[in-house]
Amino acid sequence: MARAAHRADPALAPALAELSVVPEGKRVSELERLRTRTTRTKPENLMWMPWA
């Protein structure tokens, strides 16, 4: 992936590498946070239950 990113744009590979670093005090990298959807749900959204 690094070679493909470098061929696309030389600045892309270092930017992707930086996104994969887990900051101190955090549990996941910024790349993982962007990749996964949020699991937090607001209480007002819990009122709608299609199976109920």
Buried (B, 14 or more C-beta within 10 A) or exposed (E): EEEEBBEEEEEBBEEBEEBEEEEEEEEEBBBEEEEEEEEEEEEEEEEEEEEE
